[in-house]
C-alpha cells in the first residue's frame, strides 16, 4: 500500500493531491474488506491488520494531514463506518479499543 503524504496547503486540484485522495479511498476500501473477515479469521488477526497496520500506519497519517473541515469529517466517518459494532460491545462507557487510541484522540479534537 502506498499512500503519499501531501501538505494541507497544497492545491486540491493538483495531480499529487488527486492521486493521494484516490489512494486514501482505496485504502479505506481495503480496510472495509479486511474487517469483513471478522468472524471468519481470528479477531486479533483482523484487528492487527485492519487497525494497527492499515489504519494507524496509513490512513491516520492522511487524516491528520487533512485540514479540519468537511473533508476530514467525511474521511473519519467512512473509517468509523468500516468498524464492526461487535468490537465495541464489551467496552465500558468512554473507553475504546487500544488500537483506536490515536484515532479517538483526533476525533475528540
Order of alpha helices (4+ residues) and beta strands (2+ residues): alpha-alpha-alpha-alpha-alpha
